[in-house]
């Protein structure tokens, strides 16, 4: 006999990774008694991309905690904190980077890219 709850858990685990910043949203519905559960993905038009790095780090932190890998969890927690603290500066530098790319000023774009990497 198939254990459907275990099967559902395995499928959820396989597809619980963060979705890329191409405008996709993942939502899960569970009935109050837990007998029905489904996940769907939708994509809006013209939606702003999400901060994929932050979502990925948060997901990795959850996995590390579940696996009781607390050394890794400490490292990830600190990375998340740094990324959140530097969020405004990173957005500002990314806008300048985009301008440089449009102007084909690649030397300056390299500088902005390196500054963004250092802040992340």
Backbone as CSV, one residue per row, in Angstrom:
resi,resn,N_x,N_y,N_z,CA_x,CA_y,CA_z,C_x,C_y,C_z
1,UNK,0.837,-1.175,0.000,0.000,0.000,0.000,0.886,1.244,0.000
2,UNK,0.494,2.237,-0.725,1.269,3.478,-0.844,0.918,4.417,0.311
3,UNK,1.938,4.916,0.959,1.746,5.913,2.014,1.736,7.279,1.332
4,UNK,0.550,7.814,1.082,0.413,9.050,0.318,0.977,10.256,1.058
5,UNK,0.887,10.250,2.374,1.456,11.378,3.134,2.978,11.422,2.978
6,UNK,3.596,10.258,3.024,5.053,10.189,2.843,5.424,10.582,1.412
7,UNK,4.641,10.132,0.453,4.866,10.491,-0.936,4.755,12.002,-1.123
8,UNK,3.730,12.604,-0.537,3.519,14.049,-0.619,4.690,14.802,0.017
9,UNK,5.175,14.302,1.168,6.306,14.931,1.839,7.555,14.878,0.964
10,UNK,7.781,13.747,0.308,8.958,13.595,-0.557,8.883,14.555,-1.747
11,UNK,7.717,14.685,-2.339,7.549,15.597,-3.470,7.775,17.040,-3.017
12,UNK,7.203,17.410,-1.875,7.412,18.758,-1.339,8.895,19.026,-1.107
13,UNK,9.592,18.045,-0.573,11.020,18.202,-0.292,11.814,18.371,-1.583
14,UNK,11.451,17.594,-2.609,12.166,17.671,-3.881,12.006,19.034,-4.540
15,UNK,10.856,19.656,-4.374,10.577,20.909,-5.064,10.507,22.103,-4.117
16,UNK,11.191,22.026,-2.976,11.119,23.117,-2.014,12.235,24.138,-2.197
17,UNK,12.911,24.130,-3.336,13.974,25.088,-3.586,13.378,26.438,-3.970
18,UNK,14.121,27.530,-3.736,13.615,28.843,-4.128,13.468,28.938,-5.646
19,UNK,12.469,29.646,-6.061,12.194,29.811,-7.477,13.012,30.983,-7.997
20,UNK,13.511,30.861,-9.217,14.354,31.915,-9.770,13.586,33.224,-9.875
21,UNK,14.315,34.302,-10.085,13.719,35.632,-10.066,13.072,36.005,-11.396
22,UNK,12.485,35.071,-12.058,11.840,35.348,-13.322,10.351,35.648,-13.150
23,UNK,9.932,36.042,-11.953,8.556,36.435,-11.718,7.631,35.319,-11.279
24,UNK,8.145,34.138,-10.992,7.316,33.016,-10.582,7.072,33.040,-9.083
25,UNK,5.864,32.708,-8.670,5.502,32.591,-7.263,5.024,31.167,-7.008
26,UNK,5.427,30.623,-5.869,5.008,29.272,-5.485,4.120,29.398,-4.261
27,UNK,2.935,28.791,-4.317,2.000,28.845,-3.198,1.487,27.443,-2.921
28,UNK,1.319,27.149,-1.637,0.822,25.841,-1.229,-0.463,26.022,-0.431
29,UNK,-1.449,25.209,-0.738,-2.709,25.209,-0.010,-2.826,23.890,0.733
30,UNK,-3.174,23.969,2.004,-3.438,22.776,2.795,-4.798,22.957,3.476
31,UNK,-5.608,21.924,3.409,-6.906,21.987,4.077,-6.677,21.977,5.586
32,UNK,-7.642,22.500,6.359,-7.476,22.556,7.821,-7.185,21.204,8.462
33,UNK,-7.774,20.136,7.932,-7.530,18.815,8.530,-6.295,18.127,7.946
34,UNK,-5.658,18.737,6.944,-4.442,18.187,6.358,-4.664,17.094,5.336
35,UNK,-5.918,16.806,5.012,-6.184,15.712,4.086,-5.943,16.105,2.626
36,UNK,-5.984,17.402,2.333,-5.779,17.868,0.965,-4.649,18.891,0.971
37,UNK,-3.744,18.737,0.025,-2.635,19.664,-0.101,-2.261,19.757,-1.571
38,UNK,-2.091,20.977,-2.064,-1.580,21.120,-3.417,-0.752,22.394,-3.510
39,UNK,0.197,22.350,-4.415,1.089,23.477,-4.641,0.939,23.901,-6.086
40,UNK,0.905,25.205,-6.296,0.850,25.695,-7.662,1.818,26.852,-7.822
41,UNK,2.208,27.058,-9.055,3.118,28.150,-9.374,2.417,29.064,-10.358
42,UNK,2.613,30.362,-10.162,2.010,31.325,-11.069,3.037,32.395,-11.398
43,UNK,2.804,33.035,-12.500,3.717,34.087,-12.929,2.906,35.302,-13.321
44,UNK,3.238,36.431,-12.697,2.587,37.679,-13.048,3.362,38.379,-14.148
45,UNK,2.730,39.290,-14.804,3.399,40.039,-15.857,3.867,41.366,-15.300
46,UNK,5.097,41.748,-15.628,5.643,43.020,-15.192,6.017,43.058,-13.726
47,UNK,6.105,41.910,-13.088,6.445,41.921,-11.674,7.942,42.128,-11.503
48,UNK,8.294,42.757,-10.407,9.691,43.022,-10.106,10.376,41.722,-9.705
49,UNK,11.609,41.534,-10.133,12.324,40.342,-9.699,12.584,40.382,-8.203
50,UNK,12.625,39.218,-7.581,12.853,39.124,-6.147,14.339,38.981,-5.880
51,UNK,14.736,39.224,-4.645,16.130,39.070,-4.267,16.416,37.590,-4.075
52,UNK,16.861,36.963,-5.155,17.075,35.519,-5.163,18.129,35.077,-4.161
53,UNK,19.199,35.860,-4.019,20.278,35.474,-3.105,19.755,35.322,-1.686
54,UNK,18.951,36.255,-1.245,18.418,36.227,0.110,17.496,35.029,0.309
55,UNK,16.629,34.773,-0.648,15.716,33.629,-0.552,16.488,32.311,-0.527
56,UNK,17.518,32.216,-1.347,18.329,30.998,-1.384,19.036,30.780,-0.050
57,UNK,19.605,31.840,0.524,20.279,31.718,1.815,19.305,31.302,2.917
58,UNK,18.106,31.881,2.898,17.105,31.523,3.910,16.703,30.055,3.782
59,UNK,16.572,29.588,2.549,16.238,28.183,2.342,17.362,27.281,2.849
60,UNK,18.608,27.637,2.527,19.749,26.847,2.998,19.807,26.825,4.523
61,UNK,19.457,27.953,5.157,19.436,28.020,6.618,18.400,27.052,7.183
62,UNK,17.210,27.029,6.599,16.171,26.110,7.055,16.633,24.660,6.946
63,UNK,17.276,24.335,5.832,17.761,22.965,5.629,18.838,22.631,6.657
64,UNK,19.764,23.564,6.892,20.834,23.327,7.864,20.264,23.095,9.265
65,UNK,19.236,23.851,9.622,18.606,23.685,10.938,17.928,22.323,11.034
66,UNK,17.197,21.936,9.969,16.527,20.630,9.966,17.531,19.491,10.115
67,UNK,18.692,19.639,9.485,19.719,18.593,9.545,20.614,18.731,10.779
68,UNK,20.332,19.725,11.593,21.089,20.030,12.814,22.562,20.295,12.514
69,UNK,22.815,20.949,11.394,24.161,21.386,11.032,24.313,22.837,11.502
70,UNK,24.519,22.995,12.787,24.456,24.319,13.395,25.648,25.210,13.041
71,UNK,26.797,24.619,12.746,27.939,25.429,12.312,27.603,26.127,10.992
72,UNK,27.016,25.361,10.080,26.592,25.913,8.793,25.478,26.938,9.003
73,UNK,24.575,26.675,9.940,23.476,27.596,10.224,24.003,28.942,10.722
74,UNK,25.042,28.922,11.555,25.630,30.172,12.051,26.201,30.976,10.894
75,UNK,26.936,30.294,10.009,27.525,30.967,8.843,26.432,31.584,7.958
76,UNK,25.384,30.810,7.694,24.287,31.291,6.848,23.535,32.441,7.501
77,UNK,23.306,32.345,8.812,22.629,33.423,9.535,23.399,34.727,9.390
78,UNK,24.725,34.660,9.515,25.546,35.857,9.393,25.533,36.413,7.968
79,UNK,25.531,35.530,6.973,25.450,35.974,5.578,24.123,36.678,5.306
80,UNK,23.040,36.127,5.842,21.715,36.733,5.663,21.688,38.119,6.304
81,UNK,22.219,38.219,7.508,22.242,39.496,8.218,23.030,40.542,7.424
82,UNK,24.194,40.155,6.901,25.013,41.069,6.105,24.276,41.511,4.852
83,UNK,23.649,40.573,4.174,22.920,40.891,2.952,21.757,41.833,3.238
84,UNK,21.038,41.605,4.318,19.909,42.475,4.679,20.386,43.876,5.056
85,UNK,21.513,43.954,5.770,22.045,45.261,6.173,22.512,46.076,4.971
86,UNK,23.026,45.405,3.946,23.581,46.094,2.780,22.599,46.189,1.617
87,UNK,21.347,45.837,1.852,20.353,45.756,0.784,20.219,47.068,-0.009
88,UNK,20.088,48.192,0.703,19.919,49.480,0.018,21.130,49.832,-0.827
89,UNK,22.317,49.655,-0.260,23.547,49.978,-0.980,23.692,49.086,-2.212
90,UNK,23.349,47.808,-2.067,23.432,46.878,-3.196,22.479,47.299,-4.309
91,UNK,21.249,47.673,-3.954,20.278,48.123,-4.966,20.778,49.361,-5.688
92,UNK,21.374,50.281,-4.944,21.921,51.511,-5.533,23.058,51.177,-6.509
93,UNK,23.945,50.298,-6.087,25.065,49.913,-6.951,24.592,49.132,-8.174
94,UNK,23.559,48.299,-8.008,23.020,47.560,-9.150,22.423,48.502,-10.184
95,UNK,21.781,49.590,-9.730,21.230,50.585,-10.656,22.369,51.272,-11.420
96,UNK,23.439,51.618,-10.713,24.594,52.235,-11.371,25.250,51.261,-12.341
97,UNK,25.297,49.998,-11.964,25.857,48.973,-12.834,25.053,48.876,-14.130
98,UNK,23.734,48.878,-14.016,22.871,48.826,-15.202,23.112,50.021,-16.117
99,UNK,23.286,51.211,-15.523,23.570,52.411,-16.311,24.869,52.258,-17.086
100,UNK,25.888,51.761,-16.404,27.190,51.575,-17.049,27.106,50.590,-18.202
101,UNK,26.338,49.541,-18.018,26.196,48.545,-19.080,25.495,49.165,-20.287
102,UNK,24.445,49.948,-20.032,23.739,50.609,-21.136,24.656,51.563,-21.888
103,UNK,25.537,52.248,-21.166,26.480,53.197,-21.778,27.719,52.495,-22.324
104,UNK,27.815,51.203,-22.107,28.952,50.380,-22.497,30.253,50.850,-21.833
105,UNK,30.135,51.349,-20.625,31.290,51.728,-19.809,31.641,50.523,-18.939
106,UNK,32.264,49.535,-19.556,32.489,48.257,-18.901,33.552,48.321,-17.809
107,UNK,34.481,49.254,-17.927,35.492,49.407,-16.880,34.830,49.799,-15.561
108,UNK,33.922,50.756,-15.626,33.194,51.185,-14.429,32.245,50.079,-13.958
109,UNK,31.662,49.352,-14.897,30.766,48.249,-14.554,31.513,47.182,-13.752
110,UNK,32.765,46.940,-14.100,33.575,45.965,-13.360,33.725,46.416,-11.913
111,UNK,33.979,47.714,-11.702,34.123,48.247,-10.345,32.846,48.047,-9.538
112,UNK,31.698,48.378,-10.142,30.421,48.222,-9.437,30.129,46.759,-9.149
113,UNK,30.408,45.886,-10.113,30.192,44.455,-9.911,31.000,43.945,-8.723
114,UNK,32.252,44.361,-8.645,33.120,43.921,-7.556,32.656,44.471,-6.205
115,UNK,32.180,45.709,-6.198,31.651,46.293,-4.949,30.416,45.540,-4.482
116,UNK,29.551,45.172,-5.424,28.333,44.414,-5.081,28.706,43.050,-4.509
117,UNK,29.657,42.368,-5.138,30.100,41.060,-4.629,30.666,41.172,-3.220
118,UNK,31.434,42.256,-2.976,32.020,42.447,-1.642,30.941,42.671,-0.584
119,UNK,29.858,43.365,-0.939,28.784,43.628,0.022,27.938,42.388,0.288
120,UNK,27.876,41.497,-0.681,27.081,40.278,-0.508,27.871,39.293,0.311
